[in-house]
């Protein structure tokens, strides 16, 4: 089956496809006004015949950008009477205790658009006060008059019994058919009232914009005679149908970045690497995550826009730390003459100054170009010519002159600040989690990852860097490896060893039924799906829990010694200590349903590991490149990656160019071309 993975970034739209058993790639500038056009353009450049395509996998940043830019729909929130301010109050902790400018998350819906409904269900699911349907109907004129485009309904304890939410949703959906309505139990069946409310509001807030985009994408592909399936990348590392994505867009917040981490995990397994750091630098941001045993870390919660003042989302997400430092990040000077890089980005339009589209603000790409690290004639395989003079003019006027620096010193300063910011992100997924970077390997990809990886590895003492094949389109490649995945959760609170067997069995049965229903709706055969249960356990008195795999309900009732031992081991692995004598409790049960695409994975796996054959005659030149001293450029070898043979060793200083990326070797580095064509760099 012919398939393609497409990834929309802030600057470029990438594609990797498997057409007639062969891997094809393409890259084009993102079209901010209509991102779907960029997707179609990558398909055209790659030579994909749309009528013969069976599947298009897609990842984008539409949902998360809608939140970060606060450009979502006018959203109303309906909650249980007496709990109107839960969403605005949030948590009482102050994450940044010494930040004088700290502020709590700003709700995405106004308090005047938060409405109370007379109803009450207790934590066991028992109805205490029936829902007042007339009160719901009375809100309809005001919702219509105030131009509400989305409605989030999150009632107290709806995770235990969603009957009232279903009834309220039915009333509003009938009266307001054009509104995007989200019911909390349809997104999340788990306690933690604030996080559940925030997740529900997030889904409603981004819903109209994402739904419109997905419809436009489907229509655009249909006009190209595409008759296959569209699958959307989820934040948890799996994919879902475009129909499910249109109703649960909150599940695609980190849609694009996670795909690259999935591919990095697969490469780590192929290279028998236990602990890795995936590092993806694109045009707008740099992303990093910790990969253990080939599996990217997944957290049961995430904060969009920063841990201190962002929007909580209580869904499984690949644990990615993101920083606003990419190839298009703008360098600027503050009022106190301090030099900064990002988080503002020039994006795809107008892009860096060297693109010649009218931007006079210097960005990271301009600095790399001016210092000789990027070839102006081979950018995007020569399809885009870069103007070094424009880069020099932008850096000179905006940075060098105001600071009294030589222009090359200013350019080097821009890169050092960007590298320092990205190093902090890598520390956050390693040192901050108790992992010594010296015991890891960095897998670097994205358009800018190979260019900056060596400097970042030096900064935090990572000894080895791997640059995979197709690093510039690696995230799109990861989509071809992603499985269909859906997560389900039910709250189940009780002390381990005292859980009621009937209650536990009922929870497992309910989760299994929900999975069967979703598989049927998605047209996936039960025989091709894998169901994995996890129990969220913690020591009594702890706030957060750790998911532990369980084979069935019987493991949680009766003799629980095996489950206790599994939890102690996992706790020790995560936190380097455990407390075997402490009492334990369960807080919820999770079910992860996956359906692998064996044929697709097999083709990509074979390509990732097939013996490397040079695609061109050996090609080498030399040019002067600035590394540590702007006043003394170094004569560096310049090699064309497609012409290098496996087993070849390249000593730095050197620049290894390829169609969609550039790998920079600092003096003292030594790179070896592996048997499969990956670049293995030993940091000097």
C-alpha angles and dihedrals in degrees: 000000000000111000138168136196117212125191123191113206131177091264109016138027113219134198135192117178140178105221119176089341095308130108115240129181140192139171132195139165115279114250104224094191092055116005091186089070090060090053092052091047093054089051090051094047091050090053095241112168102219097208089056095049114107100185141011117198115201139193128178145158097234094113099045093042089053089059097041092048091039091228098136131122125291097267132200124200125211118195142159117291110268095027101077096123101046091101095049096042094049117164124346096224123106106216096188100044096177099040107110090195095050116136133180122248111289109230117244091224128055120247088236087061093052111098132190122224123201104242139103135196121175127230091267092056097255117144111240099167120018118234114267101227092183090060090055092049090049090062094058099085092049093047090050095045094049093055097245110180098179135030128199117199115195115163125185112271093358086140087070096043120005096185095111093046090051092052094046090047092051091052094050096041090054094047097038106034093165095054120096103236123192124190114201095226090057089060105029133011096190138106124247101101099207096048092044091051092047092050091049093049091047091054092050094043096056095031102093094045095045093043091052091049094048091049090050091049092050092047092048093052091045090056087057089057094256110159101168133094127288114215122190123214114242128213090244093064097261134095133243136191119275089243093057091045090055090058098036105034091152086075091066099053093119092028098140106036097050093061092066090051090052089054091046090053091052091050090049090056091048090052093043092240114159103191120029139163115219111213122188120179116184134165098284108022144011119229131194138178140174116252119198122185090350093303122111113229113263122201126197092229142027140191118224112214100018135321095261104051106003132111115274118230117190099205133106109274133171102255101249125168111206130194129186096244116113139134091279097045110130121237113220143165124233127217091272093054093256117151117230135178120209156299084155112076135200088219121190096312117073089356125179119345090252090064088073095226096127102273112138096181115102118235136186092269090055090054092049091049094049092050092053096251094119126050108231092205098049102046109134088003090304095305091115121043116209125214111224091188092061091050091050092048093050094048092043096051101037102034117008100047097045091049096040093240134138109258094245091049089053091050091050090049090054091054094046092053091048091048091049092052092050091046089058089055091052090049089053092062095040119023093030089055095048095260119133108227089213087069094053140076122222118225105200126194143143124087093294103026098090090045095056103026097092093053092048092047089053091050094058100026100250102163100203135038125191121204107194127210112279094016093168092060099028096122091056088050089053090060090064088059097047120108127216106266138180127177125209128185137184126187113242114169120186145112114276108252093029101063116128109247094215092052093048092048090049091053092050091047092049092050092048091050091050089051093049090050093050093047090052091048091051093046094242119145116239091228091061095050130087121210119203122183125204131188117214104223135178141167112267108273097025120123102215131041137218121228112236121189115247126186094211149327093286091069090063098050133053111008105020097171093110092051091047091052091049091052093048090052093049092046091051091048092052101037104018091241141066138186109221093178095057123099117250136209139194120230103177146350123232133199122200114195118193134176116193124210098221098183093051094045092048093056093049092044091053091048093048091054104030115120111274117247120187111245096204143024114284109277128191137162137156137238139166114264130184115230118154102348120047091197093056114047116193126231103243134187114246114207134181107230097212088060097053120106125226112262093029116137120213119193121205145280087069143124118217110197129194135166098278107017145027125222117208121205114196121212108286095027119120121200125195124195106228124222089261094047100258117138113239111195123196106203111232 
